[in-house]
Amino acid sequence: MERWEVSIQDYEMLIREKPGDEEVARALFEAQLQLKMLHGEDIKDLKFGSNLIFISSNDRFRHYVTSPGMTVVLFSNKGTHQQVLMMLEQTSKRFPSVNFLKVGLF
């Protein structure tokens, strides 16, 4: 487990140095998957390049905010401007090691 944590730290440093490097981003994603599997986390919804996650339940929200790593959360209502969501999606692609959550408030 420690090996994956160190690998993730190394890949995160590389991502900061080379933000658009697809190979480094994919390797980081794979290392994160391995660590999540070792922790017994559910990885069935995770796909490379999709770190923008729409939260539909308290359990999913709790799962992501208590997971290791950084998480950015947008709490939004139905009237949230589309440009804000597009900006969040663009930012999520730029920072593949960060989980971006959109939580709907109704």
Residue frames as qw, qx, qy, qz and C-alpha x, y, z in Angstrom:
[[0.000, 0.888, 0.461, 0.000, 0.00, 0.00, 0.00],
 [0.324, -0.775, 0.091, 0.535, 2.81, 2.38, 0.87],
 [0.438, -0.061, 0.584, 0.681, 4.33, 1.84, -2.57],
 [0.176, 0.654, 0.618, 0.398, 1.14, 3.07, -4.28],
 [0.208, -0.920, -0.250, 0.221, 0.93, 6.11, -1.99],
 [0.407, -0.556, 0.327, 0.647, 4.52, 7.09, -2.86],
 [0.362, 0.228, 0.670, 0.606, 3.82, 6.52, -6.56],
 [0.047, 0.838, 0.526, 0.136, 0.76, 8.78, -6.37],
 [0.292, -0.852, -0.004, 0.434, 2.80, 11.53, -4.72],
 [0.422, -0.275, 0.524, 0.687, 5.43, 11.25, -7.46],
 [0.250, 0.464, 0.691, 0.495, 2.84, 11.35, -10.24],
 [0.076, -0.910, -0.393, 0.105, 1.08, 14.33, -8.63],
 [0.334, -0.690, 0.217, 0.604, 4.39, 16.21, -8.62],
 [0.352, 0.007, 0.668, 0.656, 4.90, 15.32, -12.30],
 [0.142, 0.717, 0.650, 0.208, 1.36, 16.47, -13.14],
 [0.157, -0.906, -0.142, 0.368, 2.11, 19.88, -11.60],
 [0.327, -0.501, 0.468, 0.651, 5.25, 20.11, -13.73],
 [0.046, 0.053, -0.741, -0.668, 3.55, 18.84, -16.92],
 [0.463, 0.213, 0.493, -0.705, -0.19, 19.52, -16.58],
 [0.708, 0.404, -0.123, -0.566, -1.17, 18.33, -20.06],
 [0.149, 0.402, -0.894, -0.128, 0.82, 15.08, -20.13],
 [0.827, -0.065, -0.203, -0.521, -1.70, 12.33, -20.88],
 [0.728, 0.146, -0.652, 0.154, 0.73, 9.51, -20.07],
 [0.140, 0.177, -0.647, 0.728, 1.48, 10.87, -16.59],
 [0.542, -0.131, 0.155, -0.816, -2.22, 11.51, -15.97],
 [0.854, 0.004, -0.407, -0.323, -3.10, 7.94, -16.95],
 [0.572, 0.146, -0.704, 0.395, -0.33, 6.50, -14.74],
 [0.144, -0.190, 0.489, -0.839, -1.58, 8.61, -11.81],
 [0.726, -0.087, -0.079, -0.678, -5.11, 7.36, -12.39],
 [0.815, 0.067, -0.574, -0.050, -3.94, 3.73, -12.45],
 [0.332, 0.167, -0.689, 0.622, -1.97, 4.17, -9.21],
 [0.385, -0.155, 0.310, -0.856, -5.02, 5.78, -7.56],
 [0.820, -0.036, -0.324, -0.471, -7.19, 2.86, -8.71],
 [0.671, 0.107, -0.694, 0.239, -4.77, 0.34, -7.21],
 [0.066, 0.154, -0.597, 0.785, -4.73, 2.19, -3.88],
 [0.595, -0.111, 0.071, -0.793, -8.53, 2.43, -3.81],
 [0.832, 0.009, -0.503, -0.234, -8.79, -1.32, -4.49],
 [0.481, 0.129, -0.718, 0.486, -6.37, -2.05, -1.64],
 [0.179, -0.093, 0.457, -0.866, -8.55, 0.06, 0.67],
 [0.144, 0.349, 0.920, -0.100, -11.58, -1.95, -0.45],
 [0.267, 0.478, 0.127, -0.827, -13.25, 1.03, -2.12],
 [0.637, 0.536, 0.553, -0.039, -15.77, 0.69, -4.93],
 [0.179, -0.463, 0.422, 0.759, -14.10, 1.59, -8.23],
 [0.448, 0.401, 0.768, 0.220, -16.78, 0.50, -10.71],
 [0.242, 0.908, 0.330, -0.093, -17.83, 4.11, -11.52],
 [0.260, -0.774, 0.298, 0.495, -14.30, 5.40, -12.04],
 [0.769, 0.511, 0.260, 0.283, -13.03, 6.03, -15.56],
 [0.528, -0.187, 0.129, 0.818, -9.88, 7.76, -16.74],
 [0.117, 0.208, 0.294, 0.925, -10.43, 11.42, -17.52],
 [0.390, -0.604, -0.448, -0.531, -13.72, 11.69, -15.68],
 [0.373, -0.143, -0.627, 0.669, -12.96, 13.23, -12.32],
 [0.334, -0.128, 0.059, -0.932, -16.14, 15.36, -12.42],
 [0.184, -0.221, -0.954, 0.080, -18.64, 13.38, -10.40],
 [0.433, -0.387, -0.172, -0.796, -22.33, 14.14, -9.98],
 [0.031, 0.040, -0.862, 0.504, -23.38, 13.23, -6.44],
 [0.502, -0.316, -0.493, -0.636, -26.84, 11.80, -5.93],
 [0.754, -0.512, -0.403, -0.083, -26.73, 10.56, -2.34],
 [0.395, -0.849, 0.295, -0.188, -25.29, 11.36, 1.07],
 [0.894, -0.257, 0.321, 0.174, -23.37, 8.08, 1.07],
 [0.734, 0.472, 0.141, 0.468, -21.59, 8.88, -2.22],
 [0.040, 0.908, -0.131, 0.396, -20.78, 12.39, -0.97],
 [0.653, -0.681, 0.322, -0.082, -19.38, 11.03, 2.28],
 [0.927, 0.055, 0.236, 0.285, -17.36, 8.42, 0.35],
 [0.589, 0.620, 0.041, 0.517, -15.61, 11.02, -1.81],
 [0.089, -0.880, 0.191, -0.426, -14.96, 13.67, 0.83],
 [0.705, -0.603, 0.366, -0.074, -13.43, 11.12, 3.20],
 [0.925, 0.264, 0.065, 0.266, -11.28, 9.47, 0.51],
 [0.560, -0.458, 0.179, 0.666, -7.58, 10.30, 0.37],
 [0.377, 0.268, 0.427, 0.777, -6.59, 13.17, -1.88],
 [0.071, 0.235, 0.119, -0.962, -8.06, 16.55, -2.69],
 [0.129, 0.559, 0.800, 0.176, -11.72, 17.13, -3.45],
 [0.085, 0.064, -0.028, -0.994, -13.43, 20.28, -4.75],
 [0.111, 0.499, 0.853, -0.110, -17.20, 20.51, -4.23],
 [0.163, -0.120, -0.228, -0.952, -19.72, 22.68, -6.07],
 [0.157, 0.444, 0.794, -0.385, -23.05, 22.87, -4.27],
 [0.107, 0.021, -0.399, -0.910, -25.61, 23.96, -6.83],
 [0.492, 0.390, 0.575, -0.525, -29.31, 24.40, -7.31],
 [0.609, 0.493, 0.595, 0.180, -31.26, 23.94, -10.52],
 [0.259, 0.959, 0.110, -0.040, -30.55, 27.56, -11.45],
 [0.551, -0.544, 0.374, 0.511, -26.76, 27.17, -11.45],
 [0.409, 0.781, -0.221, -0.417, -25.43, 28.87, -14.54],
 [0.953, 0.282, 0.074, 0.084, -24.22, 26.56, -17.30],
 [0.418, 0.769, -0.366, 0.316, -20.96, 28.52, -17.61],
 [0.436, -0.639, 0.551, -0.313, -20.05, 27.63, -14.03],
 [0.918, -0.044, 0.385, -0.087, -20.53, 23.94, -14.79],
 [0.779, 0.593, -0.076, 0.189, -18.47, 24.21, -17.99],
 [0.085, 0.807, -0.479, 0.335, -15.66, 25.94, -16.10],
 [0.680, -0.441, 0.534, -0.240, -15.73, 23.20, -13.45],
 [0.947, 0.233, 0.218, 0.025, -15.52, 20.55, -16.16],
 [0.558, 0.739, -0.252, 0.282, -12.56, 22.29, -17.84],
 [0.219, -0.736, 0.540, -0.345, -10.79, 22.67, -14.50],
 [0.866, -0.231, 0.412, -0.165, -11.35, 19.00, -13.70],
 [0.886, 0.433, 0.009, 0.167, -9.58, 18.02, -16.92],
 [0.281, 0.803, -0.373, 0.371, -6.64, 20.25, -16.03],
 [0.230, -0.517, 0.693, -0.445, -6.22, 18.66, -12.60],
 [0.744, -0.004, -0.590, -0.312, -6.79, 14.90, -13.03],
 [0.416, 0.029, -0.798, 0.435, -5.57, 14.04, -9.53],
 [0.203, 0.036, 0.444, -0.872, -8.37, 16.07, -7.90],
 [0.032, 0.475, 0.875, 0.084, -11.96, 14.86, -7.51],
 [0.184, -0.036, -0.039, -0.981, -14.52, 17.48, -8.53],
 [0.030, 0.406, 0.900, -0.158, -18.01, 16.92, -7.13],
 [0.269, -0.232, -0.215, -0.910, -21.26, 18.56, -8.16],
 [0.044, -0.311, -0.868, 0.384, -23.88, 18.26, -5.45],
 [0.186, -0.459, -0.477, -0.726, -27.42, 19.24, -6.36],
 [0.042, 0.195, 0.624, -0.756, -29.44, 21.13, -3.77],
 [0.183, -0.399, -0.689, -0.576, -33.18, 20.87, -4.27]]
